[in-house]
């Protein structure tokens, strides 16, 4: 299992219930992919810390509002 930080402009308060099908995945970024230009496209950003089993999201471990 690996722990990954996923950033998204999409807020999903029920992500732990629908982890694999969450709308977050349509606009998901790795931390290093979010440049100033990408960040300026959306007014709000959210950080999801997720455990993965291979390529499959397994567990949401933390959620944080960034802006």
C-alpha positions in Angstrom: 0.0 0.0 0.0 1.1 3.5 -0.7 0.0 6.9 0.6 -0.7 9.6 -1.9 -1.7 13.3 -1.7 -4.3 14.2 -4.3 -5.2 17.8 -5.0 -8.5 18.8 -6.6 -10.8 21.8 -7.1 -13.7 19.4 -6.5 -15.0 19.0 -2.9 -16.5 15.6 -2.2 -17.7 15.3 1.4 -18.8 11.7 0.8 -15.5 10.5 -0.8 -14.9 7.8 1.8 -18.2 6.2 0.7 -17.6 6.4 -3.1 -13.8 6.4 -3.2 -13.5 4.7 -6.6 -16.2 6.7 -8.4 -15.8 10.1 -6.8 -16.1 13.2 -9.0 -12.7 14.3 -7.6 -10.9 12.0 -10.0 -12.1 14.0 -13.0 -10.0 16.9 -11.8 -7.3 15.3 -9.7 -3.7 16.4 -9.6 -0.5 15.2 -7.9 1.0 17.9 -5.7 3.9 18.6 -8.1 1.5 19.1 -11.0 -0.3 22.1 -9.5 1.6 25.1 -10.8 0.6 28.7 -10.2 -1.1 28.7 -13.6 -3.2 25.6 -12.8 -4.0 26.8 -9.3 -5.3 30.1 -10.7 -7.9 28.3 -12.8 -10.0 27.4 -9.8 -10.9 29.5 -6.7 -10.9 26.6 -4.2 -8.6 23.6 -3.7 -8.9 20.5 -1.5 -6.3 18.0 -0.4 -7.2 14.3 -0.1 -4.7 11.9 1.5 -5.5 8.5 0.1 -4.1 5.0 0.6 -3.7 3.0 -2.6 -3.5 -0.7 -3.1 -1.7 -0.8 -6.5 -3.8 1.6 -8.7 -7.0 1.2 -6.7 -7.8 3.8 -4.0 -8.3 1.9 -0.8 -8.9 4.4 2.0 -9.3 8.2 2.5 -7.1 9.0 5.5 -7.3 12.8 5.6 -9.1 15.8 4.0 -8.0 19.4 4.1 -9.3 22.6 2.6 -6.4 24.6 1.0 -8.2 27.7 -0.2 
